[in-house]
Amino acid sequence: MSAAVSDAWRPVRRLLAEPLGALGIALVLLVIGGAVLADWLSVYEPSRISPRDRFQGPSWTHLLGTDQLGRDLFSRVLHGGRIALSVALFSTAASLAIGVVLGLIAGYGPRWLDNLMLLLFDSIKSFPTVMLALALVTLFGPSLTAVVVVVVLVNVPGYARIIRTQTLALKESEFVTAAQSMGAGTARVLRVHIMPNVIGPLLILASMDIPVVIAIEAGMSFLGLGVRPPTPSWGAILNDGFTAIRDTPWIVIAGGLPIILTTLGFTFLGETLRDVFDPRLKGRG
């Protein structure tokens, strides 16, 4: 039992041995902990309006100050972390699932299907993210669903291309040929023999895409294309701060600081995971 526990903790020790990995883990745990424990850490309701307390600076009463409506920024940042992380994790997981399926089909299928799917991937990837967001918001209105759909459409082609390339390299391998000769069907070959060998590097790359997704969500909310007021969002806080920048700089700081910390945390963690577990990917990104 002790040997099994030691083996389970070995990857964690390897990450913690790297300074950037340890810092990344600490920042990620800080952001996740703040979002999970938002109800216990925040004294005020994130949407509670108090006009008499507007534009206050940081103090023991309001750790990050207040905005133009007197709302506590610390509470809004914590609850905004829930929005950012939920969108990032759900949309990244959906992008991975769809990208893996499409990439396996493209790489293992006939040549005409591969060419058709590559054309589809390139067509979707050619759309600018902002234009795609505007089109979806025009059709369905501003919402978190629109943000998730934009992120999935933006990320799926990249994941699918990576899986396709690795599938093409493995489909002629000896172990795949042996499985086919023993009567294994296409679904079993893809699920048992190919997917376990191609999914690892993609998971590492996906962890580095999480801050990009958070930035997209914040950007859409900043433009009024994401969550609707008074729902707290880091992008909405930045928008409020930009509007009131002449009155106080603390709103912009409160909205930008968690985005910076989250980006640094997931980037450091993803790069360390890449360097430790898959050195072949070192230098990519």
C-alpha positions as CSV (number, residue, x, y, z in Angstrom):
1,M,0.0,0.0,0.0
2,S,2.8,2.4,0.9
3,A,4.5,1.7,-2.5
4,A,1.2,2.5,-4.3
5,V,0.8,5.7,-2.4
6,S,4.4,6.6,-3.1
7,D,3.9,6.0,-6.9
8,A,0.7,8.1,-6.8
9,W,2.5,11.1,-5.2
10,R,5.6,10.8,-7.4
11,P,4.2,13.0,-10.2
12,V,3.2,15.7,-7.7
13,R,6.7,15.6,-6.2
14,R,8.2,16.1,-9.7
15,L,6.0,19.1,-10.3
16,L,6.7,20.6,-6.9
17,A,10.5,20.1,-7.5
18,E,10.2,22.7,-10.4
19,P,9.9,26.3,-9.1
20,L,7.5,27.3,-11.8
21,G,5.4,24.2,-11.3
22,A,5.1,24.8,-7.5
23,L,4.2,28.4,-8.2
24,G,1.6,27.4,-10.8
25,I,0.0,24.9,-8.4
26,A,-0.1,27.5,-5.7
27,L,-1.8,30.1,-7.9
28,V,-4.3,27.6,-9.4
29,L,-5.2,26.3,-5.9
30,L,-5.6,29.9,-4.8
31,V,-8.0,30.7,-7.6
32,I,-10.0,27.5,-7.3
33,G,-10.2,27.8,-3.6
34,G,-11.5,31.3,-3.8
35,A,-14.2,30.3,-6.3
36,V,-15.3,27.2,-4.3
37,L,-15.3,29.0,-1.0
38,A,-16.7,32.3,-2.3
39,D,-19.9,32.0,-0.1
40,W,-17.8,31.6,3.1
41,L,-15.0,34.1,2.2
42,S,-17.2,37.0,1.1
43,V,-19.0,39.0,3.8
44,Y,-21.2,40.9,1.4
45,E,-23.6,39.7,-1.4
46,P,-21.8,40.3,-4.7
47,S,-24.9,42.2,-6.1
48,R,-25.7,44.2,-3.0
49,I,-25.9,47.9,-3.9
50,S,-24.9,50.5,-1.3
51,P,-24.7,54.0,-2.9
52,R,-23.2,55.6,0.2
53,D,-20.2,53.3,-0.1
54,R,-19.4,53.9,-3.8
55,F,-15.8,54.3,-4.9
56,Q,-14.2,53.3,-1.7
57,G,-10.6,52.2,-1.7
58,P,-9.3,49.0,-0.1
59,S,-9.8,48.7,3.6
60,W,-10.5,46.0,6.2
61,T,-14.2,46.6,5.5
62,H,-13.9,46.2,1.8
63,L,-10.6,44.4,0.9
64,L,-10.6,45.4,-2.7
65,G,-12.8,48.5,-2.4
66,T,-16.2,49.1,-3.9
67,D,-17.5,50.0,-7.4
68,Q,-19.7,52.8,-8.7
69,L,-22.8,51.2,-7.1
70,G,-21.1,50.5,-3.7
71,R,-20.8,46.8,-4.4
72,D,-18.0,45.0,-2.6
73,L,-15.3,44.1,-5.2
74,F,-13.8,41.3,-3.2
75,S,-17.1,39.4,-3.2
76,R,-17.6,40.1,-6.9
77,V,-14.1,38.9,-7.7
78,L,-14.6,35.6,-5.8
79,H,-18.0,34.9,-7.3
80,G,-16.7,36.0,-10.7
81,G,-14.1,33.2,-10.4
82,R,-16.9,30.7,-10.4
83,I,-18.2,32.0,-13.7
84,A,-14.7,32.0,-15.2
85,L,-13.6,28.6,-14.0
86,S,-17.0,26.9,-14.8
87,V,-16.9,28.3,-18.4
88,A,-13.3,27.4,-18.9
89,L,-13.5,23.8,-17.5
90,F,-16.8,22.9,-19.2
91,S,-15.9,24.4,-22.6
92,T,-12.4,23.0,-22.6
93,A,-13.8,19.5,-21.7
94,A,-16.4,19.8,-24.5
95,S,-13.8,21.0,-26.9
96,L,-11.5,18.0,-26.0
97,A,-14.3,15.5,-26.4
98,I,-15.4,16.8,-29.7
99,G,-11.9,17.3,-31.0
100,V,-10.8,13.8,-30.0
101,V,-13.7,12.2,-31.8
102,L,-13.4,14.3,-35.0
103,G,-9.6,13.9,-35.0
104,L,-9.8,10.1,-34.7
105,I,-12.4,9.9,-37.5
106,A,-10.3,12.2,-39.8
107,G,-7.0,10.3,-39.1
108,Y,-8.4,6.8,-39.3
109,G,-11.0,7.3,-42.0
110,P,-10.7,7.2,-45.7
111,R,-8.7,9.9,-47.5
112,W,-11.8,11.8,-48.9
113,L,-13.2,12.1,-45.4
114,D,-9.9,13.3,-44.0
115,N,-9.8,16.0,-46.7
116,L,-13.4,17.0,-46.1
117,M,-12.8,17.3,-42.3
118,L,-9.6,19.3,-42.8
119,L,-11.6,21.7,-44.9
120,L,-14.2,22.0,-42.2
121,F,-11.5,22.6,-39.5
122,D,-9.8,25.3,-41.6
123,S,-13.1,27.0,-42.4
124,I,-14.0,27.3,-38.7
125,K,-10.5,28.3,-37.7
126,S,-10.5,31.1,-40.3
127,F,-13.3,33.0,-38.5
128,P,-12.0,35.7,-36.2
129,T,-13.1,35.0,-32.6
130,V,-14.8,38.4,-32.2
131,M,-16.7,38.2,-35.4
132,L,-17.9,34.7,-34.4
133,A,-18.9,35.9,-31.0
134,L,-20.9,38.8,-32.5
135,A,-22.7,36.5,-34.9
136,L,-23.7,34.1,-32.2
137,V,-24.8,36.9,-29.9
138,T,-26.9,38.4,-32.7
139,L,-28.6,35.0,-33.2
140,F,-29.0,33.9,-29.5
141,G,-28.4,37.0,-27.4
142,P,-25.7,37.6,-24.8
143,S,-25.4,34.6,-22.4
144,L,-22.9,32.1,-21.0
145,T,-24.1,29.6,-23.6
146,A,-22.9,31.9,-26.3
147,V,-19.5,32.1,-24.6
148,V,-19.2,28.3,-24.3
149,V,-20.2,27.8,-28.0
150,V,-17.6,30.4,-29.1
151,V,-14.9,28.7,-27.1
152,V,-15.8,25.2,-28.4
153,L,-15.9,26.3,-32.0
154,V,-12.5,28.1,-31.6
155,N,-10.7,25.2,-29.8
156,V,-12.1,22.1,-31.5
157,P,-10.2,22.5,-34.9
158,G,-6.8,22.8,-33.1
159,Y,-7.4,19.7,-30.9
160,A,-8.8,17.7,-33.8
161,R,-5.8,18.5,-36.0
162,I,-3.4,17.3,-33.3
163,I,-5.3,14.0,-32.8
164,R,-5.6,13.5,-36.5
165,T,-1.8,13.9,-37.0
166,Q,-1.0,11.4,-34.2
167,T,-3.7,9.0,-35.4
168,L,-2.2,9.0,-38.9
169,A,1.2,8.2,-37.4
170,L,-0.2,5.3,-35.4
171,K,-2.7,3.7,-37.8
172,E,0.0,1.8,-39.6
173,S,1.8,0.7,-36.4
174,E,2.4,-3.0,-35.7
175,F,0.2,-3.2,-32.7
176,V,-2.7,-1.7,-34.6
177,T,-2.2,-4.0,-37.5
178,A,-2.0,-7.0,-35.1
179,A,-5.3,-5.9,-33.5
180,Q,-7.0,-5.6,-36.9
181,S,-5.7,-9.1,-37.9
182,M,-7.3,-10.5,-34.7
183,G,-10.7,-9.2,-35.8
184,A,-10.8,-6.0,-33.7
185,G,-13.4,-3.5,-35.2
186,T,-12.7,0.1,-36.0
187,A,-14.4,1.4,-32.8
188,R,-12.3,-1.0,-30.6
189,V,-9.0,-0.1,-32.4
190,L,-9.7,3.6,-31.9
191,R,-10.9,3.3,-28.3
192,V,-8.4,0.8,-27.0
193,H,-5.3,1.0,-29.1
194,I,-5.0,4.5,-30.5
195,M,-6.8,7.0,-28.2
196,P,-4.8,6.1,-25.0
197,N,-1.6,6.9,-27.0
198,V,-2.7,10.3,-28.3
199,I,-4.8,11.8,-25.5
200,G,-1.9,12.5,-23.0
201,P,-0.1,15.3,-24.9
202,L,-3.5,16.9,-25.7
203,L,-4.5,17.0,-22.0
204,I,-1.3,18.9,-21.3
205,L,-1.9,21.4,-24.1
206,A,-5.5,21.8,-22.9
207,S,-4.4,22.8,-19.4
208,M,-2.5,25.6,-21.1
209,D,-5.5,26.7,-23.0
210,I,-7.6,27.3,-19.9
211,P,-6.3,30.8,-19.3
212,V,-7.1,31.6,-23.0
213,V,-10.7,30.5,-22.4
214,I,-10.9,32.6,-19.3
215,A,-9.6,35.6,-21.3
216,I,-12.2,35.0,-24.0
217,E,-15.0,34.9,-21.4
218,A,-13.7,38.0,-19.7
219,G,-13.4,39.8,-23.1
220,M,-16.9,38.9,-24.2
221,S,-18.3,40.0,-20.8
222,F,-16.3,43.2,-21.1
223,L,-17.9,43.9,-24.5
224,G,-21.4,43.1,-23.1
225,L,-21.6,39.8,-25.0
226,G,-21.2,37.4,-22.1
227,V,-23.0,37.3,-18.7
228,R,-25.6,39.9,-18.1
229,P,-25.6,42.3,-15.1
230,P,-25.7,42.1,-12.2
231,T,-24.1,38.6,-12.4
232,P,-20.4,39.1,-11.3
233,S,-17.8,38.5,-14.0
234,W,-14.2,39.5,-14.2
235,G,-14.8,41.1,-17.6
236,A,-17.8,43.0,-16.3
237,I,-15.8,44.3,-13.4
238,L,-13.1,45.5,-15.9
239,N,-15.8,47.2,-17.9
240,D,-17.1,49.0,-14.8
241,G,-13.5,50.0,-14.0
242,F,-12.9,51.3,-17.4
243,T,-16.0,53.5,-17.2
244,A,-15.1,54.8,-13.8
245,I,-11.3,55.0,-14.3
246,R,-11.2,58.8,-13.6
247,D,-12.9,58.2,-10.2
248,T,-10.8,55.3,-8.9
249,P,-8.3,52.8,-10.3
250,W,-9.2,50.0,-7.9
251,I,-12.0,48.6,-9.9
252,V,-9.7,47.9,-12.9
253,I,-7.1,46.4,-10.5
254,A,-9.7,44.2,-8.9
255,G,-10.9,42.9,-12.3
256,G,-7.5,42.5,-13.9
257,L,-5.6,41.0,-11.0
258,P,-7.4,37.6,-10.9
259,I,-7.1,37.3,-14.7
260,I,-3.4,37.8,-14.5
261,L,-3.0,35.4,-11.5
262,T,-5.1,32.7,-13.2
263,T,-3.2,33.1,-16.5
264,L,0.2,32.8,-14.8
265,G,-0.9,29.8,-12.7
266,F,-2.3,27.7,-15.5
267,T,0.5,28.6,-17.8
268,F,3.2,27.8,-15.3
269,L,1.4,24.5,-14.4
270,G,0.8,23.5,-18.1
271,E,4.4,24.2,-19.1
272,T,5.8,22.2,-16.2
273,L,3.4,19.3,-17.0
274,R,4.6,19.5,-20.6
275,D,8.3,19.5,-19.7
276,V,8.1,16.8,-17.0
277,F,5.7,14.3,-18.6
278,D,6.2,14.9,-22.4
279,P,9.5,16.5,-23.2
280,R,8.7,16.0,-27.0
281,L,6.3,19.0,-26.7
282,K,8.9,21.3,-25.1
283,G,9.2,24.5,-27.1
284,R,5.7,24.3,-28.6
285,G,3.0,26.8,-27.9
